[in-house]
């Protein structure tokens, strides 16, 4: 997968992902996962008045007022799919404005790095310097990548079963199925390709065993 040096094209969809430096676990508990989730939901908008750390320190009434104004803003990106893993993340993004994915990825990674370094009393980079972005060129590729992303926690045994995955709050599969509320998701694009949420569930579940088997085999040959 190539590093992203060339600008992404506005209106196109990209599989964006990155891994922690040294493959250390940087999402270690629900608080870490929630922080990253809140960051990537918040920074999808084009012009937040406050940094997220400032926003969280506002009184609740001020937070609610600002959130109402924030969701009326234009967005840098649409979030179509995601999963957060212990040492990496995957996000399917549609770029909405020129330079949107680059801006979004920068503030997302920098925002989490500052949080993680303060929390763990460390210094230096948290993620590898350059995120990767692969353009989605066909509807078939879009469905395949979304399914790969949704199955990632099951494939890597972060969760142990499909039923657990369907309730896992750090993977957008649960958002599509409605078991976890995820207002940040743009769901229409994927649903329109398969027809219904039930068909999306079937499309994903049908490949779960195969994807896990490929994962196990790849580690047998490379470990």
C-alpha positions as CSV (number, residue, x, y, z in Angstrom):
1,X,0.0,0.0,0.0
2,X,1.5,3.4,-1.0
3,X,2.2,6.3,1.3
4,X,0.0,9.3,0.5
5,X,2.2,12.0,-1.0
6,X,-0.1,13.2,-3.8
7,X,-3.3,15.1,-2.9
8,X,-6.5,13.2,-2.6
9,X,-9.2,14.1,-5.2
10,X,-12.3,15.8,-3.9
11,X,-15.4,13.7,-4.2
12,X,-13.5,10.4,-4.2
13,X,-13.4,7.8,-1.5
14,X,-10.1,6.6,0.2
15,X,-9.2,3.9,2.6
16,X,-7.1,5.8,5.1
17,X,-5.1,3.9,7.7
18,X,-2.0,4.2,10.0
19,X,-0.2,2.2,12.7
20,X,1.5,3.3,15.9
21,X,5.2,3.7,16.1
22,X,6.8,0.4,17.0
23,X,3.4,-1.3,16.8
24,X,2.9,-0.4,20.4
25,X,-0.7,-0.6,21.8
26,X,-1.9,3.1,21.9
27,X,-5.6,2.2,22.4
28,X,-5.4,0.5,25.7
29,X,-8.9,0.9,27.3
30,X,-12.3,2.2,26.5
31,X,-11.3,5.7,27.5
32,X,-8.6,5.7,24.8
33,X,-10.9,4.3,22.2
34,X,-13.6,6.8,23.1
35,X,-11.2,9.7,22.8
36,X,-10.1,8.7,19.3
37,X,-13.7,8.1,18.2
38,X,-14.7,11.6,19.6
39,X,-11.7,13.2,17.8
40,X,-12.5,11.8,14.4
41,X,-16.2,12.6,14.8
42,X,-15.4,16.2,15.9
43,X,-12.7,17.1,13.4
44,X,-14.6,16.0,10.3
45,X,-16.1,19.5,10.3
46,X,-14.3,22.2,8.5
47,X,-13.8,24.9,11.1
48,X,-14.2,23.9,14.8
49,X,-14.0,27.1,16.9
50,X,-12.2,25.1,19.7
51,X,-9.7,22.4,19.8
52,X,-11.3,19.2,21.1
53,X,-9.4,19.4,24.4
54,X,-10.8,23.0,24.9
55,X,-14.3,21.9,23.9
56,X,-14.3,19.1,26.6
57,X,-13.5,21.7,29.3
58,X,-16.5,23.9,28.4
59,X,-19.5,23.8,30.7
60,X,-22.1,21.3,29.5
61,X,-24.5,24.1,28.4
62,X,-21.7,25.7,26.3
63,X,-20.8,22.3,24.8
64,X,-24.4,21.7,23.8
65,X,-24.6,25.1,22.2
66,X,-21.4,24.7,20.3
67,X,-22.3,21.2,19.1
68,X,-25.5,22.5,17.7
69,X,-23.6,25.1,15.7
70,X,-20.8,22.6,14.7
71,X,-23.1,20.1,13.0
72,X,-24.4,22.8,10.7
73,X,-20.9,23.4,9.3
74,X,-19.6,22.0,6.1
75,X,-17.4,18.8,6.5
76,X,-13.9,18.1,5.4
77,X,-14.8,14.4,4.9
78,X,-17.6,11.9,5.1
79,X,-16.9,8.9,7.3
80,X,-18.3,5.8,5.6
81,X,-16.6,3.1,7.7
82,X,-14.0,2.7,10.4
83,X,-12.5,0.4,13.0
84,X,-10.1,1.2,15.8
85,X,-7.7,-1.5,16.8
86,X,-5.1,-1.6,19.6
87,X,-2.2,-0.4,17.5
88,X,-3.8,1.0,14.3
89,X,-6.9,2.3,12.7
90,X,-8.8,2.1,9.4
91,X,-11.2,4.7,8.1
92,X,-13.1,4.9,4.8
93,X,-13.4,8.6,3.9
94,X,-14.9,10.6,1.1
95,X,-13.1,13.9,0.6
96,X,-15.5,16.8,0.6
97,X,-13.2,19.8,0.0
98,X,-9.7,20.1,-1.5
99,X,-7.1,19.0,1.0
100,X,-9.8,17.7,3.3
101,X,-8.3,14.3,4.0
102,X,-4.9,15.7,4.6
103,X,-6.2,18.3,7.1
104,X,-8.4,15.8,8.8
105,X,-5.7,13.1,9.2
106,X,-3.2,15.6,10.5
107,X,-5.5,17.1,13.2
108,X,-6.8,13.6,14.1
109,X,-3.4,12.1,14.6
110,X,-1.9,15.1,16.3
111,X,-4.9,15.5,18.7
112,X,-4.7,11.8,19.8
113,X,-0.9,12.0,20.1
114,X,-1.1,14.9,22.5
115,X,-3.7,13.2,24.6
116,X,-1.8,9.9,24.7
117,X,1.6,11.5,25.5
118,X,0.1,13.6,28.4
119,X,-1.7,10.6,29.7
120,X,1.3,8.2,29.6
121,X,4.0,10.9,30.4
122,X,5.9,10.2,27.2
123,X,7.3,12.3,24.3
124,X,7.6,11.8,20.6
125,X,5.5,10.5,17.7
126,X,2.6,8.1,18.4
127,X,1.7,7.2,14.9
128,X,4.0,6.6,11.9
129,X,4.8,9.9,10.2
130,X,2.7,9.5,7.1
131,X,-0.8,8.0,6.9
132,X,-1.6,5.7,4.0
133,X,-4.5,6.4,1.6
134,X,-5.7,4.0,-1.1
135,X,-8.3,5.4,-3.6
136,X,-11.4,3.3,-4.0
137,X,-12.0,2.9,-7.7
138,X,-15.0,0.6,-8.0
139,X,-18.2,-0.2,-6.1
140,X,-16.9,-3.8,-5.7
141,X,-13.7,-2.5,-4.2
142,X,-15.7,-0.2,-1.9
143,X,-17.8,-3.1,-0.6
144,X,-14.8,-5.4,-0.2
145,X,-12.8,-2.8,1.8
146,X,-15.7,-1.9,4.0
147,X,-16.2,-5.5,4.8
148,X,-12.5,-5.9,5.5
149,X,-12.6,-3.0,7.9
150,X,-15.7,-4.2,9.7
151,X,-14.3,-7.7,10.2
152,X,-10.9,-6.5,11.4
153,X,-11.6,-6.8,15.2
154,X,-13.0,-10.3,14.6
155,X,-10.1,-11.4,12.3
156,X,-7.6,-10.2,14.9
157,X,-9.5,-11.7,17.8
158,X,-10.1,-8.4,19.5
159,X,-13.7,-9.7,19.7
160,X,-14.5,-13.4,19.7
161,X,-17.7,-13.8,17.7
162,X,-19.9,-12.1,15.1
163,X,-22.5,-11.3,17.8
164,X,-19.8,-9.5,19.8
165,X,-18.7,-7.6,16.7
166,X,-22.3,-6.5,16.1
167,X,-22.2,-4.7,19.4
168,X,-18.6,-3.6,19.4
169,X,-18.6,0.2,19.8
170,X,-15.3,0.9,18.1
171,X,-16.3,-0.5,14.7
172,X,-18.8,1.1,12.4
173,X,-20.5,-2.3,11.7
174,X,-22.4,-1.8,15.0
175,X,-23.4,1.7,13.8
176,X,-24.8,0.3,10.6
177,X,-26.8,-2.3,12.4
178,X,-28.1,0.2,14.9
179,X,-26.8,-1.5,18.0
180,X,-24.6,1.5,18.8
181,X,-25.4,5.0,17.9
182,X,-22.9,6.6,15.5
183,X,-24.2,9.9,14.2
184,X,-20.9,10.6,12.5
185,X,-21.4,7.9,9.9
186,X,-22.6,8.6,6.3
187,X,-24.4,5.3,5.8
188,X,-26.3,5.9,2.6
189,X,-23.4,5.1,0.2
190,X,-22.8,1.6,1.4
191,X,-26.5,0.7,2.1
192,X,-27.4,1.9,-1.4
193,X,-25.0,-0.7,-2.9
194,X,-26.4,-3.7,-1.0
195,X,-30.1,-2.6,-0.5
196,X,-30.7,-3.0,3.2
197,X,-28.9,-3.1,6.6
198,X,-29.8,-6.8,6.8
199,X,-28.1,-7.4,3.5
200,X,-25.1,-5.6,4.7
201,X,-25.0,-7.9,7.7
202,X,-25.2,-10.9,5.5
203,X,-22.6,-9.6,3.1
204,X,-20.2,-9.1,6.0
205,X,-20.9,-12.2,8.0
206,X,-20.6,-14.5,5.0
207,X,-16.9,-13.8,4.7
208,X,-16.0,-13.8,8.4
209,X,-14.6,-17.3,8.6
210,X,-12.7,-16.9,5.3
211,X,-11.1,-13.6,6.4
212,X,-10.0,-15.0,9.7
213,X,-8.5,-18.1,8.1
214,X,-6.5,-15.9,5.7
215,X,-5.3,-13.9,8.7
216,X,-4.2,-17.0,10.6
217,X,-2.4,-18.4,7.5
218,X,-0.5,-15.2,6.9
219,X,0.8,-15.2,10.4
220,X,1.8,-18.9,10.2
221,X,4.1,-18.1,7.2
222,X,5.4,-14.8,8.5
223,X,5.9,-15.2,12.2
